[in-house]
Amino acid sequence: MDILSTRPPETTAAKVGEGTFLRTIWSGVGISLLCLLVRLYARWRSFKRLWLDDAFVVFAWLLALLTAIDWQIVARYMYQFISITSGQLWPPPASFVKDTENYYKGSVIVLVFFYTSLWAVKFAFLLFFRRLGSNVQGWHRIFWWSVLGFTVATYLVCIGDIQYSCLAVPLPELFERCSKDAAVHFQLVTLKFNCAMDVLTDYLIMAIPIGMLWNVQMSLRKKLALVGIFSLAVITTIFAIVRVTSISAMTHQPETSWSYMWSSIEVCVAIIVSCLASFRSLFTDHRKRIPEPKQQQQRPSAGSSNVFLRAIKRTLPSTTTLELASIFKSEAGTRNDEERLPPDWRRGDVESAREGCTEHIVAVRKV
């Protein structure tokens, strides 16, 4: 069957050249890799371990890398197709049918990887905020689970409404089935709907830590800094909106090269933002402590040990708390409570108290 026996109606030419297209994609992958390595290094140096949210970000970057490799292979087929349908190249080469089918099959991989990597970053944010608010109860926990369920549902919808029947099929069948107005309208509607779900889930995820911040004892300056970091996801939503703005007046669809290029940029920006929002120095400050006045150190309050025990009780099992209480009662002498505490316990945050008391328990049991 001669698909293009006659010259087709001219459509929109590519907004960006093939070289610019590939350089932009590979630049985004490279920059996001640098940010990812800094994130992993900072996590390992601070905590000596990585978490599940780090795995999700690494997974998202690997998909971005595979997408770039896929485009390196099929981009020339896409630009050949755009040149033919826009009237810049005629007659088409003998390999046009096979090349175009390869382009559409490559597009299926790009679309699946795009939504999967983008939502992997969203899940990484959710897991990160879950860990930050592990001791938070009430409506915050309910809201987190609600956002998680909504995010999973939107991912399944975005993957499910891809027009597989217009991508992974032989070219004659594709032209016959997908050039109709109903198919074009469906593609336009799903494009806008998926963009709306992308933006909505980003804002819902941002609302989780911002809602918790106002109940945290922290300086206003640091709160505002954290709100700014968490709000960096707004940048991702801007790229999502830009991606669907170039609707062609002739085809009523976004220009292909423009849409795919901004899709890759959006994923890389999402990875970069997830790395910027996870640095430890913004959440803990173990080394900067305000020294107590000498008079207060010499005459501590009688309830200082109880304050530490209450803090520990909120983060350790009850049996460990009872064991610590017996240790305190068995210690004799006139030393004040602060001096009796192991050095790590004197830090002002609960995480350090957890680490210090765990080390102390191990030492006591060895004795």
Secondary structure, 3 states (H helix, E strand, C coil): CCCCCCCCCCCCCCCCCHHHHHHHHHHHHHHHHHHHHHHHHHHHHHHCCCCHHHHHHHHHHHHHHHHHHHHHHHHHHHHHHHHHHCCCCCCCCCCHHHHHHHHHHHHHHHHHHHHHHHHHHHHHHHHHHHHHCCCCCCHHHHHHHHHHHHHHHHHHHHHHCCCHHHCCCCHHHHHHHHCCHHHHHHHHHHHHHHHHHHHHHHHHHHHHHHHHHCCCCCCHHHHHHHHHHHCCHHHHHHHHHHHCCCECCCCCCECHHHHHHHHHHHHHHHHHHHHHCCCHHHCCCCCCCCCCCHHHHHCCCCCHHHHHHHHHHCCCCHHHHHHHHHHHHHCCCCCCHHHHCCHHHHCCCHHHHHHHHHHHHHHHHHC
